[in-house]
Amino acid sequence: MALKKSTAGKKAAPVRKPKVAVTTKAPAAKPASRKASEPKVAGGKKRSATTATKDRTHSTVAARPAANSVGMKLVPIPAGTFLMGSSKTEKGRGTDEGQVRVRIHRPFLISRTVVTAAQWKAVMKSEPWKGQRCVVAADDAPAVYVDWHDAVAFCLKLTAHERAGGWLEKGEHYRLPTEAEWEYACRAGTKTPWSFGSDPRKLEAHAWYYGNTGDRKEAYAHRVGLKKPNPWGLCDMHGNVYEWCSDWYKPTLAGGDDPQGPASGVLKVLRGGGWGYDPARCRSADRNKNDPSFSDFSGGFRVVLAAE
């Protein structure tokens, strides 16, 4: 996907490419659907005025629809503080992972999985991955061959669509997660290299990575939600596809209150590792970056639903 982190005095080198590059078909999964004119909370009830008021003030993020207009499940993430980055003793860490303390002031909602092919098609009416290599043909496979600009465009279109259909409260909108929000959601309150602990041998149960894709001749992003979720119920935060964040990349992490990253830059941040990468690149703190116009078979994104 993107370049490996460079070491002192050396240029960044391309990551190891998968051994097999094939287009594989898989059974298509039916995307969830609901009429946009009938927003409902979990349990099938329409949103009450009380619920709407809570949503607007963000005093809670729990009383939300079970899925949005394109079948995307949204998971509530509480406000809180955490140490972003990795300790100096963490194996596989990069020089750009120096720890900083971060406070997330507001709870937010983030998609349970990366945006799927079905969700992308419903919003964008296109298939950028069609005919490309290393792609599995399934509606619940990640939407890949999507660059940063495409991901932002998806968020804007989905916001416009749901505002028109009455799904969103005033000021609510979809966007990419900040790098801080992404790591906070990935860690889910943990401090270990992965959200499940410190043993890389357990990665098999939680992620698609080189050890269970390329080595098994399954060189493609796998259907979402097949591995164990993290403690907050998010799937595929480790491995499967790298995920675009909103931030410009800088070698030092931005700490403090709700950090947004640099005001400008050249490269955009990607997080999470991918199916063609080793366990170290799938750690919670791992950072990657690439040109915002770059896209390939190992990059996707998930979205945040936030208020202005």
C-alpha positions in Angstrom: 0.0 0.0 0.0 2.2 2.8 1.3 5.9 3.1 1.9 7.5 1.7 5.0 8.7 4.1 7.6 12.2 5.2 6.7 15.2 4.7 9.0 18.0 7.2 9.6 20.1 7.8 6.5 18.0 5.4 4.4 15.2 6.0 1.9 11.8 4.4 2.5 11.5 1.1 0.7 8.4 -0.5 -0.7 6.6 -3.0 1.5 6.7 -6.7 0.7 4.1 -7.4 -2.0 1.9 -10.4 -1.7 3.1 -13.6 -3.5 -0.1 -14.1 -5.4 -2.1 -11.4 -7.3 -5.4 -12.8 -8.4 -9.0 -11.8 -8.7 -11.1 -14.1 -6.6 -14.9 -14.5 -6.5 -16.8 -15.0 -3.2 -20.5 -15.3 -2.4 -22.0 -11.8 -2.3 -23.5 -10.7 0.9 -26.8 -8.8 0.9 -26.4 -5.3 2.3 -28.7 -4.2 5.0 -31.3 -1.6 3.9 -34.0 0.7 5.3 -36.1 3.5 3.9 -34.4 6.8 4.4 -37.7 8.3 5.4 -38.1 6.1 8.4 -35.1 6.5 10.7 -35.3 4.0 13.6 -33.3 3.3 16.7 -32.3 -0.2 17.7 -35.5 -2.1 18.5 -37.5 -0.7 15.6 -38.8 2.5 17.2 -38.7 5.9 15.6 -36.4 8.5 17.2 -38.3 10.5 19.8 -37.8 14.2 20.5 -35.9 13.3 23.6 -33.6 11.1 21.7 -33.0 13.8 19.0 -32.2 16.3 21.7 -29.6 13.9 23.2 -28.1 13.4 19.8 -27.8 17.1 19.2 -26.1 17.8 22.5 -24.0 14.6 22.4 -24.7 13.9 26.0 -25.0 10.3 24.8 -24.2 8.4 21.6 -26.0 5.2 22.4 -29.6 6.1 21.2 -28.9 5.9 17.4 -30.2 3.9 14.5 -28.9 0.3 14.4 -27.7 1.0 10.9 -27.7 4.0 8.6 -29.4 4.5 5.2 -26.8 2.3 3.4 -26.7 -0.5 6.0 -23.6 0.8 7.8 -23.5 0.0 11.5 -22.2 2.8 13.8 -20.5 2.1 17.1 -20.6 4.6 20.0 -17.2 5.6 21.2 -17.0 7.4 24.6 -15.0 10.5 25.4 -11.8 10.0 27.3 -8.0 10.3 27.5 -5.3 7.9 26.4 -1.6 7.7 25.5 -1.2 7.8 21.8 1.8 6.2 20.2 4.0 3.4 21.5 6.5 2.9 24.4 10.2 2.8 23.6 10.2 -0.9 24.5 7.4 -2.0 22.1 8.8 -4.3 19.5 8.4 -3.2 15.9 7.7 0.4 16.8 8.7 3.2 14.4 10.6 6.4 15.2 7.4 8.4 14.5 5.4 6.8 17.3 6.6 8.9 20.3 3.9 8.9 23.0 1.7 11.9 23.7 -1.3 12.3 25.9 -4.6 12.9 24.1 -8.0 13.9 25.3 -11.1 13.2 23.2 -13.7 15.6 24.5 -16.8 14.4 22.8 -18.2 10.9 22.2 -18.6 10.0 18.6 -19.8 7.2 16.3 -17.6 5.3 14.0 -18.4 2.6 11.5 -18.1 -0.9 12.8 -16.1 -1.9 9.7 -14.4 -0.2 6.8 -16.8 1.0 4.1 -17.8 -2.0 2.0 -18.3 -2.4 -1.7 -22.1 -2.4 -1.3 -22.0 0.8 0.7 -19.7 2.5 -1.7 -21.8 1.5 -4.7 -25.0 2.8 -3.0 -23.5 6.2 -2.4 -21.0 6.7 -5.3 -22.6 4.6 -8.0 -19.2 3.3 -9.1 -16.8 0.3 -8.7 -13.2 1.6 -8.7 -11.9 -1.9 -7.9 -13.6 -3.6 -10.8 -11.2 -5.4 -13.1 -8.3 -4.7 -10.7 -6.0 -7.3 -9.3 -6.1 -8.7 -5.7 -9.9 -8.1 -5.3 -12.5 -10.4 -3.9 -15.9 -10.0 -5.6 -18.3 -9.6 -2.6 -20.6 -6.9 -1.5 -19.2 -7.1 2.0 -15.6 -6.8 0.9 -13.8 -3.6 1.6 -14.1 -0.8 -1.0 -10.5 -0.6 -2.2 -8.7 1.3 -5.0 -10.0 4.4 -3.2 -7.7 7.4 -2.6 -8.0 10.0 0.1 -9.9 12.4 -2.1 -12.4 9.6 -3.0 -12.9 8.8 0.7 -13.7 12.5 1.5 -16.1 12.6 -1.4 -17.9 9.6 -0.1 -18.4 11.3 3.3 -19.8 14.4 1.7 -22.2 12.5 -0.5 -23.4 10.3 2.3 -24.0 13.4 4.5 -26.0 15.1 1.7 -28.0 12.0 1.1 -28.9 11.4 4.7 -29.7 15.1 5.4 -32.1 15.0 2.5 -33.7 11.8 3.9 -34.0 13.1 7.4 -31.5 10.8 8.9 -29.2 13.4 10.5 -29.8 16.1 13.1 -28.7 19.6 12.3 -24.9 19.9 12.1 -24.3 16.1 12.0 -22.0 15.0 9.2 -19.8 12.1 8.1 -16.1 12.5 7.8 -12.9 10.6 8.1 -11.6 10.0 11.6 -8.7 12.0 12.9 -5.5 10.0 13.5 -6.1 10.4 17.3 -9.7 9.2 17.0 -8.7 6.3 15.0 -6.0 5.1 17.5 -8.3 5.8 20.4 -11.1 3.6 18.9 -8.6 0.9 17.9 -7.1 0.6 21.3 -10.5 0.6 23.0 -9.0 1.3 26.4 -6.0 -1.0 26.0 -2.3 -0.1 26.2 -0.8 -3.2 24.6 0.6 -3.4 21.0 -2.7 -4.8 19.8 -6.1 -4.4 21.3 -6.1 -8.1 22.2 -2.8 -8.1 24.0 0.9 -8.4 23.4 1.2 -11.9 21.8 1.4 -11.7 18.0 0.5 -15.3 17.7 -3.1 -14.3 18.6 -3.3 -12.0 15.6 -4.7 -14.9 13.5 -8.0 -14.7 15.4 -8.3 -10.9 15.1 -6.9 -9.8 11.7 -6.1 -10.6 8.1 -2.4 -10.2 7.7 0.4 -11.7 5.6 0.5 -14.8 7.8 -3.1 -15.9 6.9 -3.5 -14.3 3.4 -0.4 -14.2 1.3 1.1 -17.3 2.7 -2.1 -19.1 2.0 -2.5 -17.7 -1.5 -5.4 -15.5 -0.5 -3.9 -12.3 -1.6 -6.8 -9.9 -1.4 -8.7 -7.9 1.2 -11.2 -10.2 2.9 -14.8 -9.8 3.6 -15.4 -7.6 6.7 -16.4 -8.7 10.1 -15.1 -12.3 9.9 -12.5 -11.8 12.6 -13.0 -11.1 16.3 -13.8 -7.4 17.1 -11.9 -5.3 19.6 -13.2 -4.6 23.1 -15.5 -1.8 21.8 -17.0 -3.9 19.0 -15.0 -2.6 16.0 -13.9 -5.1 13.4 -10.7 -5.2 11.3 -9.0 -2.4 13.0 -5.9 -4.5 12.8 -5.0 -5.7 9.3 -7.2 -6.3 6.2 -6.8 -2.8 4.7 -5.0 0.3 5.7 -7.4 3.1 6.5 -7.2 6.8 5.5 -7.4 9.4 8.3 -8.1 13.1 7.9 -4.6 14.2 9.1 -1.6 15.3 7.2 1.4 13.3 8.2 4.1 14.6 10.5 6.9 12.6 12.0 5.8 13.6 15.5 2.4 12.9 16.9 0.1 15.8 17.8 -1.1 15.5 21.4 -3.4 17.5 23.6 -7.2 18.1 23.2 -8.8 16.6 20.1 -5.7 17.0 17.9 -6.3 17.5 14.2 -2.7 17.1 13.0 -0.7 19.6 10.9 -2.5 22.4 9.0 -0.8 21.4 5.8 1.5 18.7 4.4 2.3 16.4 1.5 1.3 13.0 2.7 -1.9 11.8 4.4 -1.9 9.3 7.3 -3.0 5.7 7.0 -3.6 3.4 10.0 -4.2 -0.3 10.8 -2.0 -2.3 8.6 -3.2 -4.6 5.8 -3.6 -8.2 4.6 -0.1 -8.1 3.0 1.8 -6.9 6.1 3.5 -8.5 9.1 2.1 -8.3 12.6 4.2 -5.3 13.6 2.6 -3.2 10.9 -0.9 -4.1 12.3 -0.2 -2.7 15.8 -2.5 -0.1 17.3 0.3 2.6 17.1 1.7 1.8 13.7 1.7 4.8 11.3 1.8 4.8 7.6 1.4 7.6 5.0 1.1 8.2 1.3 0.2 10.8 -1.3 -3.6 11.5 -1.0 -4.0 10.6 -4.7 -2.6 7.1 -4.2 -4.8 4.0 -4.2 -4.4 0.3 -4.5 -5.7 -3.1 -3.3 -4.8 -2.7 0.3 -6.3 0.7 1.2 -9.8 1.6 2.4 -11.4 3.7 5.1 -14.1 3.9 7.7 -16.2 6.9 8.7 -17.1 8.9 11.8 -20.5 10.5 12.4 -19.9 13.7 14.3 -21.5 17.1 15.1 -20.1 20.5 14.0 
